[in-house]
Amino acid sequence: MDLVTDAVPVGARQIKADRILYHPGDSAAAHYHTDCHHLFYVLGGSGTLHVDDGSIRLEQGMVASVGPSEVHWFENPTHGEFSFVEFWSPPPKETVWITDDI
């Protein structure tokens, strides 16, 4: 769900925000943003944040951050939903998706 984007005219230029929901078993592709800081606030459930070569289990109320060019992705290995709000500052100009064939 878009919270603060170009499509939501709130006048914010230095931040972008989305609400993300992972269903049980969901995961995202590994990627990084070349030019922004990324902050995650967990709203409910729990899931795993993978960053570069490490992983951390996130639970409701926890906050995590990822810096520019840090490879990251999420997965929900639980039987419940995992939701969080993510913020970028400044909004990313480039997202690089990691594939196995690089």
Buried (B, 14 or more C-beta within 10 A) or exposed (E): EEBBEEEEEEEBEEBBBBEBBBEEEBBBEBBBBEEBBBBBBBBEBBBBBBBEEEEEEBEEEBEBEBEEEEBBBBBBBBEEBBBBBBBBBEBBEEEEEEEEEE
